[in-house]
């Protein structure tokens, strides 16, 4: 079982005139394409051997496409089989290595 959880910072969203729905839209489209279920707002789950590749792939794609995405999140976790990755920390580490400012 794989689960990707998004918790957004409401103050930052409001300040930038964005909504959770705006930022969840790309994930919802991705989920629809790959049979990933949104079990509650901002929580996406899928069973199977491809869970890590699919969910982790979305994280990589969205952070490469939109460098500001991560700044709107208070929590962003990828849980596959009980192994939890902090996607915020991982993304910020990658940005530092690549010299990407957010």
N, C-alpha and C positions, 0 to 999 in steps of 0.2 A: 504494500500500500504506500502510495506517495501522496503527500499533502503539501501544498504551497499556501502560506497564510500571509495576507496583507493587512496591516493595521496602519491607517493613515493619520498623520498629524493634522487635526482639523483646523488649527490656527494657521498653519502654513498654507493649507488649501484655500482657506478663506482669503488670506492676504494676497494670494496669486490668482484669485477668482477662478478656482478650479473646484471640482467635486470628486468624490470617490468614484462616481460613475464614469467621469471623464478618464480617470487613471485606470479603472478596471476594464474599460472597454477593450483595449488590446488583448488582455488576458481572456476576456469572455469570448472574443472572436477566435482566439487560439484554442480555447477549451472546446468550443463548438466544433472546430475542425478536427480535433483529435479525440473526441469522446471523453473529455475531462468534465467532471461534474462540479458545479459550484454548490457545495453542501450548505453553506450559509454565506452571508455577504463577505466577500474577500477570502473565502476558504475554498480551495480547489483540490479535488481528490481524484485519484485514478489508481486502479489495481494493475498489476502486471509487471513484467520484467523491464518494460520501457519507462516506468514511472520517473526514475531519476533523469533519464535522458530527455524526456519530454518537458518535465517541469523545470529542470535545470537549464534546458535549452531556451525556454522562454526568458528566464532571468538573464542569461547571456545576451539574447537578442534585444530585449528592451533596454538594457543598460548600455549597450553599444549604440543603439539607435537614438536614445534620449538620455543624455548624461545628467539631466536635472531630475529624472524620475525618482532616484533614490532619496533625494532631499525631502520628499513629501511623506516618507514612511517613518513610523515609530518602531514598527516591527515588521520584519519580512523574513519568514523562516521556511526552509525547505526540509521536510521531515520524510525520510524514506526508510522504512523499516526500523524506526526508532532512532536513527542517526540524524541529528538535526544540524543543519548548516544555517548560520546567520548570513543571509544574503546581503544585508546592509554592510556588514563588516567586510565580507568577501568582495563586494563591489568597490567599496572605498579603498581597500588594499590594491585592487587591480588599477583603479584610477590613479593612485599615488605612483605605482610602478610605471604607468604609462604617461605620467605627467599631465593628467586630465584634471582640470579644476572644476569643482562643483560648488 
